[in-house]
Amino acid sequence: MVNKGMPAVSATRPIWHTFRVDASFEKQHGITGIGLVLRATHKPGRDGVVIARFGEAYADLPLQAAEPLAILRALEIAAEQGHRFLRIRSDCNRMRTALKDDYQAGVGHNRRGLQGQILRLARQFDQVKFAWIPRRKNQEAHHLARKAVRGCRPIVRVDLSELLKPSI
């Protein structure tokens, strides 16, 4: 099966799936929106063509959980869809660098919290790259996040409450 706009499948080059992620927090109502743009290509250094867009809203999340939640959702969707080679591009460089360093070193997956959950889930893939994207080039994911804040019914994820508890 070949997606429209995708080159024919090559036996030697895997398909890389790239998620451009962003999050937006609406303080007045306490709603977090996330935007994800999924792209695919056979070229590992490129993002490829857009194959899907996602916008979701969440209630009762702290501001600092917004961008990690977007990355977690990208990994969850990729796992559900059976993708093996993944690049996650975020404009939140400090968090992205920490994830990249921990993932490459093979540490942090036993940590509590969202970062530990992200690293545990990332181990399920053949390869994951945590990459930076300049904010000015991440506008589509940003607009999806803002649109989700304004127009989506907020989701309450009970499983996140355990991940958001402070470490003792």
C-alpha positions as CSV (number, residue, x, y, z in Angstrom):
1,M,0.0,0.0,0.0
2,V,1.5,3.4,-1.0
3,N,0.2,6.7,0.5
4,K,-0.5,9.4,-2.1
5,G,2.4,11.7,-2.3
6,M,4.8,9.1,-0.9
7,P,7.6,7.6,-3.0
8,A,7.4,3.9,-3.7
9,V,8.6,1.7,-0.7
10,S,12.3,0.9,-0.9
11,A,13.7,-2.3,0.4
12,T,16.9,-0.6,1.6
13,R,15.6,2.6,3.1
14,P,13.0,2.6,5.9
15,I,10.2,5.1,6.1
16,W,11.0,7.9,8.6
17,H,8.0,9.4,10.3
18,T,8.4,12.9,11.6
19,F,6.1,14.6,14.1
20,R,6.3,18.3,14.4
21,V,4.8,19.0,17.9
22,D,3.7,22.1,19.8
23,A,1.6,22.9,22.8
24,S,-0.4,25.9,23.9
25,F,-1.8,26.7,27.4
26,E,-4.9,28.8,28.0
27,K,-4.5,30.0,31.5
28,Q,-8.0,31.4,32.1
29,H,-9.8,28.0,31.6
30,G,-6.8,25.8,32.4
31,I,-6.9,24.1,29.0
32,T,-3.8,22.7,27.2
33,G,-3.9,22.3,23.5
34,I,-1.4,20.2,21.5
35,G,-0.8,20.2,17.8
36,L,0.9,17.4,15.9
37,V,1.8,17.3,12.2
38,L,2.9,13.9,10.9
39,R,5.1,13.6,7.9
40,A,6.8,10.7,6.1
41,T,9.8,10.1,3.9
42,H,12.4,7.6,2.9
43,K,15.1,10.2,3.4
44,P,16.3,10.3,7.1
45,G,17.4,13.9,7.0
46,R,14.1,15.2,5.7
47,D,10.6,15.6,7.2
48,G,8.7,14.5,4.0
49,V,5.1,15.1,3.0
50,V,2.3,15.7,5.5
51,I,0.2,12.6,6.0
52,A,-1.8,13.5,9.1
53,R,-2.6,16.4,11.5
54,F,-3.8,16.1,15.1
55,G,-5.2,18.7,17.5
56,E,-6.2,17.7,21.0
57,A,-7.2,19.6,24.2
58,Y,-6.6,18.5,27.8
59,A,-7.9,19.8,31.1
60,D,-6.1,20.0,34.4
61,L,-2.5,19.9,33.3
62,P,0.2,22.2,34.6
63,L,1.9,24.5,32.1
64,Q,5.2,22.6,32.3
65,A,3.5,19.4,31.2
66,A,2.2,20.8,27.9
67,E,5.1,20.2,25.5
68,P,6.1,16.8,27.1
69,L,2.5,15.7,26.6
70,A,2.7,16.6,22.9
71,I,5.8,14.5,22.6
72,L,4.2,11.6,24.5
73,R,1.1,11.7,22.3
74,A,3.3,11.7,19.2
75,L,5.0,8.5,20.5
76,E,1.6,6.9,21.4
77,I,0.2,7.6,17.9
78,A,3.4,6.3,16.2
79,A,3.2,3.1,18.3
80,E,-0.5,2.6,17.5
81,Q,0.2,3.1,13.8
82,G,3.2,0.7,13.8
83,H,5.9,3.2,12.8
84,R,9.5,2.1,13.5
85,F,11.8,5.0,12.6
86,L,10.7,8.3,14.3
87,R,11.8,11.9,14.5
88,I,10.1,14.2,16.9
89,R,10.7,17.9,16.3
90,S,10.0,20.4,19.0
91,D,10.8,24.1,19.5
92,C,11.2,23.6,23.2
93,N,15.0,23.1,23.0
94,R,16.0,22.5,26.6
95,M,13.5,19.7,27.1
96,R,14.3,18.2,23.7
97,T,18.0,18.2,24.4
98,A,17.5,16.5,27.7
99,L,15.4,13.8,26.1
100,K,17.9,13.4,23.2
101,D,20.8,13.0,25.6
102,D,19.0,10.6,27.9
103,Y,17.7,8.5,25.0
104,Q,21.2,8.3,23.3
105,A,22.8,7.3,26.7
106,G,20.1,4.8,27.4
107,V,19.2,6.3,30.8
108,G,16.2,8.0,32.4
109,H,13.6,5.4,31.3
110,N,13.2,4.3,35.0
111,R,12.5,7.8,36.1
112,R,9.1,8.8,37.3
113,G,7.1,11.5,35.5
114,L,6.4,12.4,31.9
115,Q,10.1,12.4,30.8
116,G,10.5,8.8,32.1
117,Q,7.3,7.7,30.4
118,I,8.5,9.3,27.1
119,L,11.9,7.5,27.3
120,R,10.2,4.1,28.1
121,L,7.9,4.5,25.2
122,A,10.8,5.6,22.9
123,R,12.5,2.3,23.6
124,Q,9.8,0.4,21.6
125,F,10.9,1.9,18.3
126,D,13.9,0.9,16.1
127,Q,15.2,4.5,16.3
128,V,13.9,7.8,17.7
129,K,15.5,11.2,17.1
130,F,14.6,14.1,19.2
131,A,15.2,17.1,17.0
132,W,14.8,20.9,17.2
133,I,12.7,23.0,14.9
134,P,12.7,26.8,15.0
135,R,9.5,28.2,16.3
136,R,9.0,30.1,13.0
137,K,9.0,26.8,11.1
138,N,6.6,25.1,13.5
139,Q,3.6,27.3,12.8
140,E,1.3,24.5,11.6
141,A,1.7,22.6,14.8
142,H,1.3,25.8,16.8
143,H,-2.0,26.7,15.0
144,L,-3.3,23.2,15.6
145,A,-2.6,23.5,19.3
146,R,-4.3,26.9,19.4
147,K,-7.3,25.7,17.5
148,A,-7.6,22.7,19.9
149,V,-7.6,25.1,22.9
150,R,-10.5,27.0,21.3
151,G,-12.5,24.3,19.7
152,C,-12.0,20.8,21.1
153,R,-13.7,19.3,24.1
154,P,-10.9,18.8,26.7
155,I,-9.8,15.3,27.5
156,V,-9.1,14.3,31.1
157,R,-6.4,11.6,31.2
158,V,-6.5,9.8,34.5
159,D,-3.2,8.0,33.7
160,L,-1.3,11.3,33.5
161,S,-2.2,12.2,37.1
162,E,0.3,9.6,38.4
163,L,3.0,10.9,36.0
164,L,2.5,14.5,37.1
165,K,2.8,13.8,40.9
166,P,5.9,15.4,42.3
167,S,8.8,13.0,43.2
168,I,9.3,12.4,46.9
